[in-house]
Amino acid sequence: MTLIDSAPPRTGTARLIVVLGGLSAVSPFAIDMYAPGFPEIATSFGTSGTAVQLSLTACLVGLAVGQIVLGPISDATGRRRLLLAGSALFTVFSLLCAVAPTIAVFDVARLLQGITGGAGIVIGRAVVSDRFTGAHAARQLATLSVIGSTAPVLAPVLGGLVLGIGSWRLVFVALALTGLVLLAAVWAWVPESLPVERRRAGGLGAVLSAMGGLLRRRELVGYLLVMGCGIGALFAYISGSPFVFQSVYGLSPTAYSLVFATNAVGTVVAGVIFGRLAGRVRLNSLLVTGVAISAASLVVLVALLAAGISTFPTTWVCLFGLTCGIGLLLPAATAIILAVGSDAPGAASGMLGGSQFVLGAAAAPLPGVLGSTTAMSTAVVVLGCALLSALALVTLARPWQGRGEPAGEH
């Protein structure tokens, strides 16, 4: 055993989940925290807003690639080494973002920051799968989901506060310091959760074989699509809602922030409710409920808009229903996917994270694809994603078969 693998054999569950929650939150912060500084970044580099927006795309691509690749690799090499390396390199690349001399260097640094930040998300879920099973795993995953859902709400606010005292570069210095704190926390409080005897041998070939084996499971592909299309609906809502509430309904940026925060609270509250119900209600039942609430909310919204009823309160209520449904869908699908792929949790977690960010990034620009973002264009795209999620649930996942349920739950 090497020094880097040595750690206290046991650690408090609460402390472990706090650290894993921090690892899950730091990437959403990296995505959104610098958004208020976009105009300043464009001026600083003497470039266009579109070029700056590409840095966001680069980070999302990095997060998808990092999770798809690093999750399966952790099945072969263990979790702790990669968590330490990911936290350290996230710190390095955050600093590189802070001192980047050109937009090209900045975009590359954002890509690498996304890849290394993805380690905390994907391996954190795998650590939960290593240490917990059944309802206990579902509750811990729900906690990580709540933390991950809260981070995007707080990130722009904190980013705005940082920009109030310094330039946009200070945002990335703050992210680097956060990475350094997480590196210390992982070193002190996250022991290796995957013993050598449970690791996959065979290198890259075994990793690819594990992923291929999982993708041959119809139900797993179904649950991945349920999750990915649900995230697609959420990203389409996030990208379209500023235009809907500010340009269509005339809200100020501050008022829109309150609307967005309220809807995000719906996701968090639904996640807390999921944590309370996990172990008493079947995971598949909670997943079906989440998908149904999301789809029904958008069916109502599209019907109202088609009937000429386009008001701020009705649109807000329907989108609040969407976020509440997502708050049940995400932790339920995550727990089931990791349970179905429990023989290769790193690979399952990697594909889970990859499907989220790939489908989310694909759906995000669709509300404005025809040239202008309206309430109807946003609602139709979000509804389409929600219906695709429901279709995958019924045709591929088939929740009535009880896949992914703890023993005795089905």
N, C-alpha and C positions, 0 to 999 in steps of 0.2 A: 504493500500500500504506500502510495506516495504522499508527500506532505499535503498536496492540494486536495487529495481525497479525504484527509483526516478531518474530522469534525466531531463534536459531541454526538454520540449515537442517538440521543433522544432530545427533543426540543418541545416546548409547549405548543400545542395546536394553535392557540390564538396568536402567538408570536409568529409562527410559521405562516399562517394565513395572511397576517398583516404584511409580511415581507413579500409573499407571492402576490398579494393585492397591489403592492407598490410596483412590482415588476409588470403587472397587467395594466397599470394605469399610466406608466411613464410613456408608452408609445402613443396612446390617445393624446396625452399632453404634447408630445412632439408633433403630432399631426395638427393640432388646433391652436396651440398657445401663441404661435407667431402670426396667426391670421390677421389680427388688428394692425400688424406692422407691414402688410403687403405694399401699400403705397410708398412707405419709407424705404423698403427694400428695393423697389423698382427705381426710385430716385438715386439711391446709394450706388447701384450698379449701372445706372444709366441705361436701363432696359425697359421692356414693356411689362404690363401687368400679366399678360399671357405667359411670358417667360418665367415670371415668378410663380404663377400657378402650376407650372410644370414641376416645380420643386415639391409641391404637394403630391402630385401624381408619382413622382420618383419615390417619395417616402412610402406611399401606399403599395407600390410595386415591390419595394424592398421588404415591407412587412409580409406581403404574400409569399415572396420567395424565401425569406428567412424562416417562416413557419413551415413551409412545405419541405424545406431541406433539413433544417436543424432538428425538427421533431423526430423524424426517423433516425437521424444520426445519433440522437441521445439514447435511442433504444440499444445502440451498439456500444456507445462509449460511456454511458452514465449521464446523470443530470447535472451534478454539481460543477464539473469542469466547464461545461458549456454555459451554465448560468454565470459563473465567475468571468469567463472570457467575454460573454455577451455584455455584461454590465461594464466591464473595463473598456471594451471597444466602443460601446455606446457613449461613454464619457469622452473618449478620444475624438470620435467623429462629431459629437456635439461641439467640442472646442474648435474643430476644423470648420464647422458651419459658422462659428462666431468670428473666425479670422479670415474667412474666404475672401480672396481678392477679386474674384470675378463670379458672374452668375453660373458659369460652367462648373467651376470648382464647387460652388455652393450646391448645385443640383446633384453632383456626384456624391458629395458628402451627405446630402439628404438621403440618397439611395442607400448608402452604407449605414447611415444611422437607422434607417428603417429595417434593414436586414438584421442588425445586431439587437435592435429593440424587440424584434420578433421573437428572439430567444426567450425573453422573460415571459411572454404570453404563452407560447406553445409549450415550453418546458414546465412552466408553472402548473398548467393543466395536467401534464403528465405526472408531476410530483403528487398531485392530489389523487390521481388514479393509482399511483404506486402505494400510497399510504392509507387510502380509504376505499370502501366499497359500499354499494347499495345506497340507501338513503343518506348515510353519512357523507358519501362522496357528492351526492346531489346537493346537499346543503352547503358544503364547502365551495362547490362550483357556483352555486347561486350567489354566495358572498363575493366571489371574484367577479361575477357578472354584474352585481350591483356596483362594485367599485369601478369596473370598466365603463358602466353606463353613466356614472357620476362624473368621471374625469372629463369627457368632452364638454360638459356644461361649465365646469369650473375653469377649464383651460383658457378660453378667450378672456374671461374676466381677469384671471391672474396675469395673463399676457398683457392686457391693457394696463394693469397696475405697474408691471415692470417697465412698460414703455413710457409710463408717466414719470419715471425717474432716470431713464437712460435710453439708449438707442436700441434698435431691434437686435443687435448683436448680444445685448445683455440677456435677452431671452434664452439664447443658446448657452450662455455661461451658466444660467440658472439650471438648464437641463443637464449640463455637464456635472454640476455639483450634485444634482439629484442622482445621477448615475453613480457618482462616487459614494454617496450615502448607501445606495442599494448594493454596491459592491461590498462594502463593509458589512452590511446586514446579512447578505448571502454567506459571506465567509464565517460570520459568527453564529448564525441561527438556522441555516439550511443545510442539514447533513445530506449525504448521498442517500437517495431513496431507492435506487435500483442496484441491488447487489450484483456482483460479477456473475454469479451463476444464473441470473435471470436475463443477462444481456444477450443480444443477438450477435452471433459471430458471422464473419464472412464479408465484412466491409460494405462497399457501395452496392455490390450485387445483392447482398442480403437485404439492404435497405430498400432497393427498388423492388425486390421480390415481395417484401412485406407490404409495400404500398399496392403492388399489383394484386396480391391476395385479398387485401381489404376491398379494393375496387371491384372485385368479382362478387362481392356480397350485395345482392340487390337491395336489401333493406338498408345497408349502410349508405349506399349511394343515394337512396331515397331520403334518408335523414339529413345527409349533407346538402342535398338540394333544398329541403325544407328550410334548413338553417340559412344557406346562402341566399335564397330568394327572399327570405324574411329580412336579411341584412340589406339586400338590394332595395326593398321597399323603404327601409329606414334611411338609407343613403339618398334615395330619390326625394324623400320628404325633407331631409336636411338641406339638400342643394336647392330645392324648389321653394321651400317655405319662406326664405327671406324676401323673394320677389313677390310671392303671393300676399304676405301680410303687410309688406311695406309699399310695394308698387300698386297692388290691387286694392287693398283695404286701407291704405294710408297711415299705417302705424309708423311711429318714429323708431329709430334703431333701439332706443332704450325700451320702448314698449314691446318691440319684437323680442328682445332679449328675455323679457319677463314671460312672454308666451312660450318661447322655446324652453326656458327653464321649467315652467309649469308642466309642459308635456314630458320633459325629461324626468321630472319627479314622478310622473305616472309610470315610467319604465322602472324606476328605482323601487317604488312602492309595490308594483307587481312582482318584482324580483324578491322582495322581502316576503310577500305573501307566498310565493313559490317555496321559499325556504321553510316557512311554517308548515306548509302542506306536504312537502316531500316526506315520504315515509308513511303518510296516512292516505294519500291519494296516489293512484298509479301515475307514473311519469308520463306515459302515453296519453292519459286523460288530460293532464295539465297541458301537454303539447297541443292536443286537438283543440282545447279551449282557447289557447293563445292564438293559434292559426285562425280559428273561427271568429274571434273578437276582431282581429286585424282585418280580415277579409270583409266581415259584415260592416265594419265602420266605414270602409272605403266604398262598398256598394251603396250605402246610404248617401255618402257624400257625392258620388258621381250622379246618383239619381236626383238629388237636390239641385245640383248644378245644371243638369240636363233640363230640369223643370223651371230653370230661371231663378232659383233661390240661391243666390250667392251672397251670403252675409258673413261677416266676421265671426259672430258667435257660433253659427252652425258649422262652419269650416273648422273652427278651433276645437269644438266638441268632438267632431268626427276624427280629427287628427290626434286628439288626446286618446280616443279609443284605440287608434293604431298603436301608439306608443305603449299603452297598457298591455295590449296583446303581445307586442314584441317582448315586453318584460317577462311574460310567461314562456314565450316560445324559446328565447335564447338559452336560459339555463336548462330547460327541459331537453331541448335538442342536444345541447352540449353533453349532459349527463348520459343520455341514451347512446350517442355516438361513441363516447369513450367506453361505455359498457359493452357495446357490440364489438368494438375493436380492442377489447381489453388484452388480447394476446400481443398486441403491438401498440401500446398506448401513445408512444411518441409519434409513430406514423399516423395514427388516427387523429391525434391532436394537430399535427402538421396539416393534414388534409382539411380538417375542420377550419383552421385559421386561414388557410389558402383559399378555400371556397368562399369564406366570408369576404375577404378583401378583393378577390378577383371579381365576384359578382357585384359587390358593393361599388367598386370603382367603375364597372361597366354600366350600372344603373344610374349613377350620380348625374351624368350630363344629359340624360334622356328627357327630363321635363322641358328643357329649352332647345331640343334638337330641331324643332321646326322654326326656330328663329326668335321666339319670345316665350317666356315662362308665364303661364297663366294658372289660375286655380284649376281649370279643367285639365290642362296638359299635365300638371303635377298629379292631380287625383287619378287620372287614367293610368299614368306610369306606375304609381304606387299600387293601385288596384291590380294592375297586370302582374306585378311582382308577387303580391299577396295571393292571387289566384294560382300562379305557378307554384307557389309554396304549398297551397292546398292540394293541387293536382299531384305533386310529388308525394305528398303525405298519403293520398288515397291509392295511387297506382303502384308506388314503389315501396314506401316505408311500411304501409299496411299496419297501423298501430294496434288493430284488434288482435294481432298475433302475439302481442306482448313482448316484442324484442327489447332488450336492454333494461328490463325490469329487475329489481332486486329479487332474490329468492323469496318466494312466498307472496310476491306482489301481483302475480298474474295467474 
